[in-house]
């Protein structure tokens, strides 16, 4: 009898363990992870050198995929052997067309390039992997650059001056800047600051008004406050006009300046402020990697005023890893 009870008890334990295993297995199967991605634990530790964790990113770069090659060739169809043309076309496509999409909290999903192309979205690592894959498929020497919490691609063997000329032509009619339409009446006022620019920059300012309007470039906040209070104020004459309805001004503007518009009549006004292409090239960086000039391509930086060579503020960190890629 004791043996029988012991056998029954042991059998119940085995049945419980078996059911628990089956339930866990079904739960795991219900979690659908895209097959092209690798799922790794996220660690906030500092990155030093090129640790083994970057192997997954290297494996994800694939310039030999048919869809990658087809897209790269279509983007650079008229570039021939011009490396700078290839870099400009590939970067502009990823930076402008592929949106930024964060990973789930506490995990990093590493997408292969075909997955990012299918979604037309990914985080900084995914955009870097796609950029690198496209460039390598066009035989452009490429590396990945990693800093804590961020990654981007870098094109090497590039002539910065030729790239400047190429991007100047590519972006000339891109309309970088912003347009604002508003209504003024009975002496109401509108203004805009230039705080996002860190140094003196050149702008083209286009103004259209249905009635006479006054446009002033004010040197500082104190003068703006006087302008808004209808007191006497100081303005910069080279970029100010009164009683205009349509005018285009080209002005060098400091970060602390303000552009202000007013009218004594009811008027519909459109102001378009366009950053000259040279402003953006003041912010690019060139790396010398073993005697070869390289340009960072951070496609995760979004916006109309972004060009190849720009880096985020975090890229100033010295804790930076360079990951060479082989085609």
C-alpha positions in Angstrom: 0.0 0.0 0.0 2.8 2.4 0.9 4.5 1.7 -2.5 1.2 2.3 -4.3 0.6 5.7 -2.5 4.2 6.7 -3.3 3.8 5.8 -6.9 0.6 7.8 -7.2 2.2 10.8 -5.5 5.3 10.6 -7.8 3.0 10.3 -10.8 1.2 13.5 -9.8 4.4 15.4 -9.4 5.5 14.3 -12.9 2.1 15.3 -14.4 2.4 18.8 -12.7 5.9 19.3 -14.1 4.8 18.2 -17.6 1.8 20.5 -17.6 3.9 23.4 -16.4 6.5 22.8 -19.2 3.7 22.6 -21.9 2.2 25.9 -20.6 5.5 27.7 -20.7 6.2 26.4 -24.2 2.8 27.6 -25.4 3.5 31.0 -23.8 6.8 31.3 -25.6 5.3 30.4 -28.9 2.7 33.1 -28.5 5.4 35.8 -28.4 6.0 36.6 -32.0 9.4 38.0 -32.8 10.3 39.0 -36.4 12.7 36.3 -37.7 15.2 38.7 -39.3 15.8 40.4 -35.9 18.1 39.4 -33.0 16.9 40.1 -29.5 19.5 40.9 -26.9 19.5 42.2 -23.4 20.1 45.9 -23.1 22.9 47.0 -20.8 23.6 50.7 -20.0 27.3 49.9 -19.3 29.9 52.1 -21.0 31.3 50.8 -24.3 35.1 50.5 -24.4 37.0 49.3 -27.5 35.0 46.9 -29.7 33.3 44.4 -27.4 31.8 41.1 -28.6 28.3 42.6 -28.4 28.9 44.4 -31.7 29.2 41.0 -33.5 25.4 41.0 -33.9 25.4 44.4 -35.6 28.2 43.3 -38.0 26.3 40.2 -38.9 23.2 42.2 -39.6 25.0 44.3 -42.3 24.4 42.5 -45.6 25.3 44.3 -48.9 24.7 41.1 -51.0 20.9 40.9 -50.6 19.1 41.4 -53.9 16.7 44.0 -52.6 19.6 46.0 -51.0 21.6 45.9 -54.2 18.5 46.8 -56.3 17.7 49.8 -54.1 21.3 51.1 -54.0 21.6 50.9 -57.8 18.4 52.8 -58.3 19.3 55.5 -55.9 22.8 56.0 -57.5 21.7 55.2 -61.1 23.6 58.2 -62.6 26.5 58.3 -60.2 28.8 56.0 -62.1 32.1 55.6 -60.1 31.5 58.9 -58.2 31.9 57.9 -54.5 30.6 61.3 -53.2 27.5 61.1 -55.4 26.8 57.6 -54.0 27.2 58.7 -50.4 25.0 61.8 -50.9 22.2 59.8 -52.5 22.2 56.9 -50.0 22.3 59.1 -47.0 19.6 61.4 -48.2 17.2 58.5 -48.8 17.7 56.9 -45.4 17.7 60.2 -43.5 14.6 61.6 -45.3 12.5 58.5 -46.1 13.1 55.9 -43.3 11.5 57.1 -40.1 12.9 56.6 -36.6 11.2 53.9 -34.5 12.4 53.2 -31.0 12.9 49.6 -29.7 10.7 48.2 -27.0 11.8 49.2 -23.4 14.8 47.3 -22.0 15.4 45.4 -25.2 17.3 46.0 -28.4 15.9 44.5 -31.6 18.6 44.4 -34.3 16.9 44.5 -37.7 18.5 43.3 -40.9 18.4 45.7 -43.8 15.5 44.0 -45.6 13.4 44.2 -42.5 14.1 48.0 -42.2 13.3 48.4 -45.9 10.0 46.5 -45.4 9.0 48.6 -42.4 10.6 51.8 -43.7 11.4 52.4 -40.0 14.0 51.5 -37.4 16.1 52.9 -34.5 19.6 54.4 -34.9 21.3 51.0 -35.2 18.8 49.8 -37.8 19.3 53.0 -39.9 23.1 52.6 -39.6 22.9 48.9 -40.7 20.8 49.8 -43.7 23.0 52.8 -44.7 26.1 50.6 -44.4 24.6 47.8 -46.4 23.5 50.1 -49.2 27.0 51.8 -49.4 28.9 48.5 -49.2 26.8 47.2 -52.1 28.1 50.1 -54.1 31.7 49.3 -53.1 32.0 52.3 -50.7 34.2 51.7 -47.8 32.0 51.9 -44.7 32.3 51.6 -40.9 29.9 51.6 -38.0 30.5 54.1 -35.2 29.1 53.3 -31.7 28.9 55.6 -28.7 26.9 54.8 -25.5 23.3 54.5 -26.5 23.8 55.4 -30.2 25.2 54.1 -33.5 25.6 55.5 -37.0 27.4 54.7 -40.2 30.5 56.4 -41.6 31.7 56.5 -45.3 35.4 56.4 -45.9 37.5 57.3 -48.9 35.5 60.4 -49.4 36.7 63.8 -50.6 35.0 66.4 -48.3 35.3 69.2 -50.9 33.7 67.1 -53.7 31.0 66.0 -51.2 30.3 69.6 -50.4 29.8 70.5 -54.1 27.6 67.4 -54.6 25.4 68.1 -51.6 25.1 71.8 -52.5 23.7 70.7 -55.8 21.5 68.0 -54.4 20.0 70.2 -51.6 19.9 73.6 -53.4 16.1 73.5 -54.1 15.2 71.4 -51.0 13.5 74.4 -49.3 15.3 73.9 -46.0 13.9 76.2 -43.4 10.4 77.0 -42.4 7.4 78.9 -43.6 4.9 80.7 -41.4 1.6 82.3 -42.5 -0.3 84.6 -40.1 -2.7 87.5 -40.0 -1.8 91.0 -38.6 -4.3 93.7 -37.8 -4.4 97.0 -35.9 -0.7 97.0 -35.2 -0.4 93.4 -34.0 3.1 91.8 -34.2 4.8 88.5 -35.0 8.4 87.5 -34.2 10.8 84.5 -34.5 14.1 83.7 -32.8 17.3 82.1 -34.2 18.4 80.4 -31.0 18.9 76.9 -32.6 21.9 78.2 -34.5 25.1 78.4 -32.5 26.9 81.0 -34.5 26.4 83.7 -37.1 24.7 82.2 -40.2 23.3 83.3 -43.5 19.6 83.2 -44.3 17.3 84.1 -47.2 14.1 85.7 -45.9 11.1 85.9 -48.2 8.2 88.0 -47.2 4.7 88.5 -48.8 2.0 90.7 -47.3 -1.5 91.7 -48.5 -0.9 95.2 -47.0 2.1 97.3 -46.2 4.2 95.7 -43.4 7.3 96.6 -41.5 10.1 94.0 -41.0 12.8 94.4 -38.5 15.9 92.4 -37.4 16.3 93.0 -33.7 19.7 92.5 -32.1 18.6 91.1 -28.7 15.7 90.2 -26.4 15.7 93.6 -24.8 15.0 95.3 -28.1 12.3 92.8 -28.9 10.6 93.6 -25.6 10.7 97.4 -26.5 9.2 96.6 -29.9 6.4 94.6 -28.4 5.7 97.4 -25.8 5.6 99.9 -28.7 8.5 101.8 -27.3 11.5 103.2 -29.1 13.7 100.3 -30.2 17.0 99.6 -32.1 17.1 97.4 -35.2 19.6 96.3 -37.7 19.1 98.3 -40.9 20.8 95.9 -43.3 18.0 93.4 -42.7 15.0 95.6 -42.0 12.5 97.2 -44.3 9.4 99.3 -43.9 6.2 99.6 -45.9 6.8 96.5 -48.1 4.4 93.9 -49.6 6.9 91.6 -51.2 10.6 91.4 -50.6 13.5 88.9 -50.4 16.3 89.7 -48.0 19.6 87.9 -47.5 20.9 88.4 -44.0 23.7 87.2 -41.7 22.0 86.6 -38.4 23.4 85.9 -35.0 21.8 83.3 -32.6 20.5 86.0 -30.3 18.7 88.0 -33.0 15.0 88.2 -33.6 13.0 88.8 -36.8 9.8 90.8 -36.2 6.9 91.8 -38.5 4.1 94.3 -37.9 1.4 96.2 -39.8 -1.0 98.9 -39.0 -3.6 97.4 -41.4 -5.3 94.0 -41.6 -2.9 91.9 -43.7 -2.2 88.3 -44.5 1.5 87.7 -44.2 3.8 84.8 -45.2 7.3 84.6 -44.0 9.7 82.0 -45.3 13.1 81.7 -43.6 15.6 79.5 -45.5 19.0 78.5 -44.2 21.8 78.8 -46.8 23.5 75.5 -47.6 26.9 76.8 -46.3 25.4 77.1 -42.8 24.9 73.3 -42.6 28.4 72.6 -43.8 29.8 74.6 -40.9 28.5 71.7 -38.7 30.0 68.7 -40.5 32.9 66.6 -39.2 35.7 64.8 -41.1 37.6 61.9 -39.5 41.0 60.7 -40.5 41.1 56.9 -40.2 44.5 55.6 -40.9 45.2 58.2 -43.5 41.7 57.9 -45.1 39.1 60.7 -44.8 35.7 59.5 -43.5 32.4 61.3 -43.1 29.8 60.4 -40.5 26.3 59.5 -41.8 23.9 59.7 -38.9 20.5 59.1 -40.5 18.8 59.2 -37.1 19.2 63.0 -37.1 15.9 64.1 -38.7 14.9 67.5 -40.1 15.3 69.5 -43.3 18.6 71.2 -42.4 20.5 67.9 -42.1 23.4 67.0 -44.5 26.0 64.2 -44.5 28.7 64.8 -41.9 26.5 66.1 -39.1 26.7 64.4 -35.8 24.5 64.6 -32.7 25.8 66.4 -29.6 26.5 63.0 -27.9 29.0 62.2 -30.7 31.4 64.5 -28.9 31.9 61.8 -26.3 35.4 60.3 -26.4 34.1 56.8 -25.5 33.6 55.9 -29.2 34.1 52.6 -31.0 34.8 52.2 -34.7 33.7 49.0 -36.3 35.2 48.3 -39.8 33.0 46.4 -42.2 34.1 44.0 -45.0 32.1 43.7 -48.2 
